[in-house]
Amino acid sequence: EFLWKVVEAVIQAGATTINLPDTVGYSTPDEIRAFFSAIVGRVPSSDQVVWSAHCHDDLGLAVANSLAALEGGARQVECTINGIGERAGNASLEEVVMATRVRADRLPFETAVDTRELYASSQLLSSVTGEGVQSNKAIVGRNAFAHEAGIHQDGMLKDRRTYEIMRPEEVGVPQATLVLGKHSGRHAVQRRCELIGVVLERRELDDVYRAVIERAEREKVVTDRDLSAIVARVCGAPAAPAPQPVSDFESTPAEVGYGHGV
């Protein structure tokens, strides 16, 4: 009761935005949703202001709490690129934005953010601060659109929508990538060979595949340079050059199928 009276008083004094923070990142999404819903419903002049959420990530819930605040009546989220901020950081802007974009069926909120600039903004911030982004960071991490597991690579090569809920181009990432590692399959090795201009016969592919897996056991990731050396060693000389494709994966119409999980 004290809080809603204070909020009403500051609205009457001229406030146009009311920010209700979870400064220590203690709350859970259900608590945040209920909190905003209760305060917005109780304050008499609630329709005269923009309600804002400010969530910290001490329990790894900043983004989830921010989205819950929207469901509770907030219409502004204080967030940061790469989720930088005090202690464990703030809600990640790119995650909040893409959650509302990809799951508009459950989160019917729109922003004016140009999502194609998300990756570049993340990279710029990292260069300025000297703080890199963890490789498995959602949306902008190095591995966010990388695929190593054989079954994933095979599915992606057949239809990108199998393991993509958004296109990398939507967030400014040049393209999804096939990472050759010990979990990769023959289909992925064949595709990477084509990308470096080599077409292999079935027997050659089998030999190159085994050599790739052996190297991946030692080096973890097999680069294109490694692959070229393997092809030259195993086959003696590269076979006929293949057409130069522009992506690891065949293009899939953007308007069909994206944003739907299994």
Beta strands, then each sheet from edge to edge (+ up, - down):
strand 1: 17-22
strand 2: 50-55
strand 3: 76-78
strand 4: 146-147
strand 5: 177-178
sheet 1: 1+ 2+ 3+
sheet 2: 4+ 5+
end
